[in-house]
């Protein structure tokens, strides 16, 4: 009998196809997990149950009639509350969007539905997906399923928690600065950042509702309980119409086995020293990869120094954020004056933006030389395991503690920015736990459009280490209630994060 709350999405799709379980039964199993644990975890924040139950019954009926609906036929799932969902409230964690009910689905959501998925609910995010912790004024705080006193990550924090806690087998998240990858690492699940441009972005908030232009930098991507889940969802999200890719499709996986696979190792950096215990787990993983026949390449030069890549990405990120501020917020920045570095970045001219984009393009153009030497690059996801909630201070005042040292909050995104800057795919795979029981993930970066190989390598690591482990949620009872977030005026904003990023960059 398949374990409905802990099985991978791919296993559940197979069970549905084989008649081991029905879609309606699987949906109710997910909802039972929500009823048991969501009060304590606060991952699922809105539901569309009448529609979902009707769609589940229709999926079961279609299967009985021999009419397949697609590769995700009848699979219940949730999506991050930044993707517009027809008829279901979409807030992006912002109070001013509290009653926004879209008339149509975001393109990525529509593709999942077209593949047969049943979207039953939405998962929590920080306000406008703008923090590394998941809290907003409307829905409150999402906590880590392994340790409620620790962050679930952000901005796809609710997504990762829903997958880890058995509420959703597969999730649709989004990632601009580690927003899929960091929560996957902190919560012990799998996550994938697709090559930029592989997944359509229309209907993601921000930008504001109704925007048609494709946002820079960020992209939608899946989270799941296994590498097969990522590939299953990616197939539905990408389709067969990729511009600039031979045949319009992602290339096949090039890494069917570990033996002979060339793995570049970047496990530490002066810009963001890796926590000693986390570093030890990654080094033990590297040893196991070598024992299995992989070729480790430790003297692999990055295309440019880490500090330069971080600086370039931060300048671009802050420029993107400027488009989403209200007129009042933007006016406040203009009033600050030209001497403030945040105001300079947020109000930069197109000339300045273009110059930074040229630096980005040159860094991207240097990455193929890296992949001439290796097949994938293995890095930390963040410099530390899940950290304690820190929401009582504005972001510029927050610090992370790594091995007894206080470091700026924004070093959190140093490792994830490597792939984001160069528009590369990156996959996160769980690889172990700290002595305190906190999950640890590894980031696998590949060449542009080589998404199937980073996921394929994650599958090899999954077989080596065991992959997903369910968190020890209290059996038959709700988890402890979450700590309350800060007073709204004390909460960090994107503007706060921007100032801290510039200070570090």
C-alpha positions as CSV (number, residue, x, y, z in Angstrom):
1,X,0.0,0.0,0.0
2,X,1.4,3.4,-1.0
3,X,2.1,5.8,1.9
4,X,0.0,8.7,0.7
5,X,1.5,11.4,3.0
6,X,5.2,10.6,2.3
7,X,5.3,9.0,-1.2
8,X,6.8,11.0,-4.0
9,X,4.5,12.7,-6.4
10,X,5.8,10.4,-9.2
11,X,4.9,7.4,-7.1
12,X,1.5,8.8,-6.5
13,X,0.9,9.4,-10.2
14,X,1.9,5.8,-10.8
15,X,-0.5,4.6,-8.0
16,X,-3.3,6.6,-9.6
17,X,-2.6,5.1,-13.0
18,X,-2.6,1.6,-11.5
19,X,-5.8,2.1,-9.6
20,X,-4.1,1.6,-6.2
21,X,-5.7,4.9,-5.1
22,X,-8.3,7.3,-6.5
23,X,-7.9,11.0,-7.0
24,X,-10.7,11.8,-4.7
25,X,-9.2,9.6,-2.0
26,X,-5.7,11.2,-2.5
27,X,-7.2,14.6,-2.2
28,X,-8.9,13.8,1.1
29,X,-5.6,12.4,2.4
30,X,-3.9,15.7,1.6
31,X,-6.8,17.6,3.3
32,X,-6.5,15.3,6.3
33,X,-2.9,16.4,6.7
34,X,-3.9,20.0,6.4
35,X,-6.5,19.5,9.2
36,X,-4.0,17.7,11.4
37,X,-1.0,20.0,11.0
38,X,-1.7,23.3,9.3
39,X,-2.8,25.1,12.4
40,X,0.7,24.6,13.8
41,X,2.7,25.0,10.5
42,X,0.6,27.6,8.7
43,X,1.6,26.5,5.2
44,X,-1.8,26.4,3.4
45,X,-3.5,29.8,3.5
46,X,-6.4,29.5,1.0
47,X,-8.4,26.5,-0.5
48,X,-10.8,25.8,-3.3
49,X,-12.3,22.6,-2.0
50,X,-15.6,22.4,-3.9
51,X,-13.9,22.8,-7.2
52,X,-11.1,20.5,-6.3
53,X,-13.4,17.7,-5.1
54,X,-15.4,18.0,-8.3
55,X,-12.3,17.8,-10.4
56,X,-11.0,14.8,-8.4
57,X,-14.3,13.0,-9.1
58,X,-14.1,13.9,-12.7
59,X,-10.5,12.6,-12.9
60,X,-11.6,9.3,-11.4
61,X,-14.5,9.1,-13.8
62,X,-12.2,9.9,-16.8
63,X,-9.8,7.2,-15.8
64,X,-12.6,4.6,-15.5
65,X,-13.6,5.6,-19.0
66,X,-10.1,5.2,-20.3
67,X,-9.7,8.9,-21.0
68,X,-6.3,10.1,-19.7
69,X,-6.1,13.8,-18.8
70,X,-2.3,14.1,-18.9
71,X,0.9,13.1,-17.1
72,X,-0.4,14.6,-13.8
73,X,-3.9,13.0,-14.2
74,X,-5.8,13.5,-10.9
75,X,-2.8,14.6,-8.7
76,X,-3.8,17.1,-6.0
77,X,-1.4,19.9,-5.3
78,X,-1.0,23.4,-4.0
79,X,0.7,26.4,-5.5
80,X,2.5,29.4,-4.0
81,X,0.3,32.4,-3.3
82,X,2.1,34.6,-5.8
83,X,0.5,32.7,-8.8
84,X,-2.8,33.9,-10.0
85,X,-5.5,31.2,-9.7
86,X,-8.9,31.7,-11.4
87,X,-11.6,32.1,-8.8
88,X,-9.2,31.6,-5.9
89,X,-7.8,34.5,-3.9
90,X,-4.2,35.5,-4.7
91,X,-2.6,38.0,-2.4
92,X,1.2,37.6,-2.7
93,X,1.2,38.1,1.0
94,X,0.1,41.8,0.6
95,X,-2.8,43.3,2.6
96,X,-3.7,45.5,-0.3
97,X,-4.3,42.4,-2.5
98,X,-6.4,40.7,0.2
99,X,-9.5,40.5,-2.0
100,X,-7.8,39.9,-5.3
101,X,-9.6,37.0,-7.1
102,X,-8.1,36.6,-10.6
103,X,-10.3,35.8,-13.6
104,X,-7.6,33.5,-15.1
105,X,-4.8,31.3,-14.1
106,X,-1.1,32.2,-14.3
107,X,0.4,30.5,-17.3
108,X,2.4,28.1,-15.2
109,X,-0.7,27.1,-13.2
110,X,-2.7,26.7,-16.5
111,X,0.0,24.3,-17.7
112,X,-0.2,22.2,-14.6
113,X,-4.0,22.0,-14.9
114,X,-3.7,21.1,-18.5
115,X,-1.4,18.2,-17.5
116,X,-4.2,16.9,-15.2
117,X,-3.2,18.4,-11.8
118,X,-5.9,19.4,-9.4
119,X,-5.0,22.7,-7.6
120,X,-6.8,22.7,-4.3
121,X,-5.0,25.5,-2.4
122,X,-2.4,28.2,-2.0
123,X,0.7,28.4,0.3
124,X,2.1,31.2,2.3
125,X,4.7,33.8,1.3
126,X,6.3,36.9,2.7
127,X,4.9,40.2,1.5
128,X,5.5,40.3,-2.3
129,X,7.8,37.4,-1.9
130,X,10.4,39.8,-0.5
131,X,12.2,38.0,2.4
132,X,14.1,34.9,3.4
133,X,11.5,34.2,6.0
134,X,7.8,33.5,5.4
135,X,5.6,36.0,7.3
136,X,3.0,38.5,6.2
137,X,0.4,40.7,7.9
138,X,-2.6,38.9,6.5
139,X,-1.7,35.2,7.1
140,X,1.1,35.3,9.7
141,X,4.1,33.1,10.2
142,X,5.0,29.8,8.5
143,X,7.3,27.6,10.6
144,X,9.8,24.9,9.9
145,X,8.3,21.4,10.2
146,X,11.5,20.1,11.8
147,X,11.8,22.9,14.4
148,X,9.0,25.4,14.8
149,X,11.4,27.9,16.3
150,X,13.3,28.0,12.9
151,X,12.5,29.6,9.6
152,X,11.0,27.6,6.8
153,X,12.8,29.9,4.4
154,X,11.4,32.3,1.8
155,X,9.9,33.2,-0.3
156,X,8.5,29.7,-1.1
157,X,8.4,28.8,2.6
158,X,4.8,27.6,2.6
159,X,5.5,25.6,-0.5
160,X,8.4,23.7,1.1
161,X,6.4,23.1,4.3
162,X,3.4,21.8,2.5
163,X,5.5,19.2,0.6
164,X,7.5,18.2,3.6
165,X,4.4,17.8,5.9
166,X,2.5,15.7,3.4
167,X,-0.1,18.3,2.5
168,X,0.9,18.4,-1.2
169,X,3.1,16.0,-3.1
170,X,4.3,18.6,-5.6
171,X,4.3,22.4,-5.4
172,X,4.7,25.3,-7.8
173,X,7.1,27.8,-6.3
174,X,9.1,30.7,-7.7
175,X,12.7,31.8,-7.3
176,X,14.6,35.1,-7.8
177,X,17.2,34.9,-5.1
178,X,16.9,31.3,-3.8
179,X,13.2,31.4,-3.1
180,X,12.7,27.8,-4.1
181,X,16.1,26.5,-3.2
182,X,16.6,27.8,0.3
183,X,13.2,26.6,1.6
184,X,13.9,23.2,0.0
185,X,17.2,23.1,1.9
186,X,15.7,24.2,5.2
187,X,12.7,21.8,5.1
188,X,14.4,18.7,3.6
189,X,12.7,18.6,0.2
190,X,13.7,18.8,-3.4
191,X,13.5,22.0,-5.5
192,X,14.5,23.1,-8.9
193,X,15.3,26.5,-10.5
194,X,14.7,26.1,-14.2
195,X,16.9,27.7,-16.8
196,X,15.7,31.3,-17.1
197,X,13.1,31.5,-19.9
198,X,12.0,27.9,-19.7
199,X,8.8,28.5,-17.8
200,X,6.3,31.3,-18.6
201,X,6.0,34.1,-16.0
202,X,2.7,35.8,-16.8
203,X,0.4,35.8,-13.8
204,X,3.1,35.9,-11.2
205,X,2.8,38.7,-8.5
206,X,4.9,40.8,-8.6
207,X,4.6,42.5,-11.1
208,X,1.1,43.8,-10.4
209,X,-2.0,42.0,-11.6
210,X,-2.6,42.4,-15.3
211,X,1.1,42.9,-16.2
212,X,2.1,41.2,-19.5
213,X,5.8,41.7,-19.6
214,X,8.1,38.8,-18.6
215,X,9.8,39.7,-15.3
216,X,13.6,39.8,-15.3
217,X,15.7,37.3,-13.2
218,X,13.0,35.2,-11.4
219,X,11.3,32.1,-12.7
220,X,8.7,29.5,-11.6
221,X,9.8,26.0,-10.7
222,X,8.7,22.9,-8.8
223,X,9.3,21.4,-5.3
224,X,8.7,17.8,-4.5
225,X,9.7,14.8,-2.4
226,X,12.0,13.2,-5.1
227,X,14.0,14.1,-8.2
228,X,11.4,12.3,-10.3
229,X,8.8,14.8,-9.0
230,X,10.9,17.7,-10.3
231,X,11.2,16.2,-13.8
232,X,7.5,15.3,-13.9
233,X,6.4,18.8,-13.0
234,X,9.1,20.4,-15.2
235,X,7.8,18.5,-18.2
236,X,4.4,20.0,-17.7
237,X,5.7,23.5,-17.0
238,X,8.1,23.8,-19.9
239,X,6.2,22.3,-22.8
240,X,7.8,22.0,-26.3
241,X,8.1,25.6,-27.4
242,X,11.5,26.8,-26.1
243,X,13.0,29.6,-28.2
244,X,16.7,29.2,-28.8
245,X,16.9,25.5,-27.9
246,X,17.4,23.0,-30.7
247,X,14.1,21.2,-31.3
248,X,12.4,23.5,-28.8
249,X,12.8,21.0,-26.0
250,X,15.2,20.6,-23.0
251,X,18.0,18.2,-23.9
252,X,18.0,14.7,-22.4
253,X,19.8,13.9,-19.1
254,X,23.5,13.3,-19.8
255,X,24.3,11.8,-16.4
256,X,22.7,8.3,-16.0
257,X,25.4,7.1,-13.5
258,X,27.9,8.6,-11.1
259,X,30.9,6.7,-12.5
260,X,32.9,9.1,-14.6
261,X,30.7,12.1,-13.7
262,X,32.9,15.2,-13.3
263,X,31.8,17.2,-10.2
264,X,33.1,20.7,-9.5
265,X,33.2,21.5,-5.8
266,X,32.7,25.0,-4.4
267,X,31.9,24.4,-0.8
268,X,33.2,27.6,1.0
269,X,33.9,31.2,0.2
270,X,35.4,34.2,2.0
271,X,32.3,36.1,1.0
272,X,30.1,33.7,3.0
273,X,31.9,31.2,5.2
274,X,30.0,27.9,5.3
275,X,28.8,26.7,8.7
276,X,31.3,24.0,9.9
277,X,28.8,21.3,10.5
278,X,27.0,21.9,7.2
279,X,30.4,22.0,5.4
280,X,31.3,18.6,7.0
281,X,28.0,17.1,5.7
282,X,28.8,18.3,2.1
283,X,32.4,17.1,2.3
284,X,31.2,13.6,3.4
285,X,28.8,13.7,0.4
286,X,31.7,14.5,-1.8
287,X,33.6,11.5,-0.4
288,X,30.7,9.2,-1.1
289,X,30.4,10.6,-4.7
290,X,34.1,9.8,-5.2
291,X,33.7,6.3,-3.7
292,X,30.9,5.8,-6.3
293,X,33.2,6.7,-9.2
294,X,32.5,10.4,-9.6
295,X,35.6,12.6,-10.5
296,X,35.9,15.5,-8.1
297,X,37.4,18.7,-9.3
298,X,38.3,21.0,-6.4
299,X,40.5,23.5,-8.1
300,X,37.8,24.8,-10.4
301,X,37.9,28.5,-11.0
302,X,34.5,30.4,-11.1
303,X,33.9,32.5,-14.2
304,X,34.4,35.7,-12.0
305,X,35.2,36.2,-8.3
306,X,32.3,35.4,-6.0
307,X,32.1,39.0,-4.7
308,X,31.8,40.4,-8.2
309,X,29.0,38.0,-9.2
310,X,27.2,38.8,-5.9
311,X,27.6,42.6,-6.5
312,X,26.3,42.4,-10.1
313,X,23.3,40.3,-9.2
314,X,22.4,42.6,-6.3
315,X,22.5,45.7,-8.6
316,X,20.1,43.9,-11.0
317,X,17.9,42.6,-8.3
318,X,17.5,46.1,-6.7
319,X,16.7,47.5,-10.1
320,X,13.9,44.9,-10.6
321,X,12.5,45.7,-7.2
322,X,12.2,49.3,-8.0
323,X,9.5,48.6,-10.6
324,X,7.2,47.2,-7.9
325,X,7.2,50.0,-5.3
326,X,4.2,52.2,-4.9
327,X,4.4,55.8,-6.0
328,X,4.7,56.9,-2.4
329,X,7.6,54.5,-1.7
330,X,9.4,55.5,-4.8
331,X,8.9,59.2,-4.0
332,X,10.4,58.6,-0.6
333,X,13.5,57.2,-2.3
334,X,13.8,60.2,-4.6
335,X,13.6,62.4,-1.6
336,X,16.5,60.6,0.1
337,X,19.0,62.1,-2.3
338,X,21.7,60.9,-4.6
339,X,24.1,60.0,-1.7
340,X,22.1,57.1,-0.5
341,X,23.3,53.8,-2.2
342,X,19.8,52.2,-2.1
343,X,18.3,55.3,-3.8
344,X,21.0,55.2,-6.4
345,X,20.3,51.5,-7.2
346,X,16.5,51.8,-7.2
347,X,16.5,54.9,-9.3
348,X,19.3,54.0,-11.6
349,X,19.1,55.1,-15.2
350,X,18.6,52.7,-18.1
351,X,22.2,53.5,-19.0
352,X,23.4,52.2,-15.7
353,X,21.0,49.2,-15.8
354,X,22.3,48.3,-19.3
355,X,25.9,48.5,-18.1
356,X,25.2,46.1,-15.3
357,X,23.3,43.8,-17.7
358,X,26.4,43.8,-19.9
359,X,28.5,42.7,-16.9
360,X,25.9,40.0,-16.3
361,X,26.0,38.8,-19.9
362,X,29.8,38.6,-19.8
363,X,29.7,36.5,-16.7
364,X,27.1,34.2,-18.3
365,X,29.3,33.9,-21.4
366,X,32.2,32.7,-19.2
367,X,30.3,29.8,-17.7
368,X,30.6,27.4,-20.6
369,X,34.3,27.2,-19.9
370,X,33.4,25.9,-16.5
371,X,31.3,23.2,-18.0
372,X,34.1,22.2,-20.4
373,X,35.8,20.9,-17.3
374,X,32.9,19.5,-15.3
375,X,29.4,18.2,-15.8
376,X,27.9,19.9,-12.7
377,X,29.0,22.2,-9.9
378,X,28.1,21.2,-6.3
379,X,27.7,24.0,-3.7
380,X,25.9,24.8,-0.5
381,X,22.4,26.3,-0.9
382,X,22.9,28.8,1.9
383,X,25.8,29.2,4.3
384,X,23.9,27.7,7.3
385,X,21.0,25.4,8.2
386,X,17.6,26.9,9.1
387,X,18.1,29.8,11.4
388,X,15.9,31.0,14.3
389,X,13.0,33.4,13.3
390,X,14.2,37.0,13.3
391,X,11.3,39.3,12.4
392,X,11.3,41.8,15.3
393,X,14.0,43.8,13.6
394,X,14.1,45.5,10.2
395,X,16.2,43.6,7.7
396,X,19.2,46.0,7.8
397,X,19.5,45.2,11.5
398,X,19.3,41.4,11.2
399,X,22.4,39.3,11.4
400,X,22.9,35.6,10.9
401,X,25.1,33.6,13.3
402,X,27.5,31.2,11.7
403,X,29.9,29.3,14.0
404,X,29.7,32.0,16.6
405,X,30.3,34.9,14.1
406,X,27.6,37.4,13.2
407,X,27.3,38.0,9.4
408,X,25.0,40.3,7.4
409,X,21.6,38.9,6.6
410,X,22.1,39.2,2.9
411,X,25.0,36.7,2.7
412,X,22.1,34.2,2.7
413,X,21.8,34.5,-1.1
414,X,25.5,34.3,-2.1
415,X,25.4,30.7,-3.3
416,X,21.9,30.8,-5.0
417,X,22.8,33.9,-6.9
418,X,25.5,32.0,-8.9
419,X,22.9,30.2,-11.0
420,X,20.3,33.1,-11.0
421,X,22.8,35.6,-12.4
422,X,23.9,33.4,-15.3
423,X,20.3,32.0,-16.0
424,X,21.5,28.5,-15.2
425,X,19.4,25.6,-13.9
426,X,20.0,24.5,-10.3
427,X,18.6,21.6,-8.3
428,X,18.5,21.1,-4.5
429,X,18.6,17.6,-3.1
430,X,18.4,16.7,0.6
431,X,21.7,15.1,1.7
432,X,21.6,14.8,5.5
433,X,20.8,16.4,8.9
434,X,22.7,18.3,11.5
435,X,23.2,17.0,15.0
436,X,20.2,19.2,16.0
437,X,18.1,17.4,13.4
438,X,17.9,20.2,10.8
439,X,17.9,19.2,7.1
440,X,20.8,20.0,4.8
441,X,20.5,20.2,1.1
442,X,23.1,20.5,-1.7
443,X,22.8,22.8,-4.8
444,X,23.6,21.3,-8.2
445,X,24.3,23.8,-10.9
446,X,24.4,22.9,-14.6
447,X,24.9,24.5,-18.0
448,X,22.1,26.6,-19.5
449,X,19.1,24.4,-20.6
450,X,20.8,21.3,-19.0
451,X,18.0,21.0,-16.5
452,X,17.4,17.3,-17.0
453,X,21.1,16.7,-16.1
454,X,21.0,18.6,-12.8
455,X,17.8,16.8,-11.9
456,X,19.4,13.5,-13.1
457,X,22.4,14.1,-10.9
458,X,20.1,14.9,-8.0
459,X,18.5,11.5,-8.6
460,X,21.9,9.8,-8.3
461,X,22.5,11.6,-5.1
462,X,19.1,10.7,-3.9
463,X,19.9,7.0,-4.4
464,X,23.2,7.4,-2.6
465,X,21.9,9.3,0.5
466,X,18.3,8.1,0.8
467,X,16.6,11.4,-0.3
468,X,13.5,12.7,1.4
469,X,12.9,12.0,5.1
470,X,9.5,13.0,6.6
471,X,9.8,15.4,9.5
472,X,8.8,14.1,13.0
473,X,5.4,15.8,13.2
474,X,3.3,14.7,16.3
475,X,1.1,11.8,15.4
476,X,-2.6,12.4,15.5
477,X,-2.3,15.9,16.8
478,X,-1.6,19.4,15.7
479,X,2.0,20.7,15.8
480,X,2.8,23.5,18.3
481,X,1.2,26.8,17.4
482,X,3.6,29.2,15.5
483,X,5.1,32.2,17.1
484,X,3.4,35.4,16.1
485,X,5.2,37.7,13.7
486,X,6.2,41.2,14.4
487,X,4.0,44.3,14.4
488,X,3.6,45.3,10.7
489,X,5.6,48.4,11.1
490,X,8.6,46.4,12.4
491,X,8.5,43.8,9.6
492,X,11.3,43.8,7.0
493,X,10.4,45.2,3.6
494,X,11.9,44.8,0.1
495,X,13.3,48.2,0.6
496,X,15.0,47.1,3.8
497,X,16.4,44.1,2.0
498,X,17.7,46.2,-0.8
499,X,19.6,48.5,1.6
500,X,21.3,45.5,3.3
501,X,22.1,43.9,-0.1
502,X,23.9,47.0,-1.2
503,X,25.7,47.3,2.1
504,X,27.0,43.8,1.7
505,X,27.6,44.0,-2.1
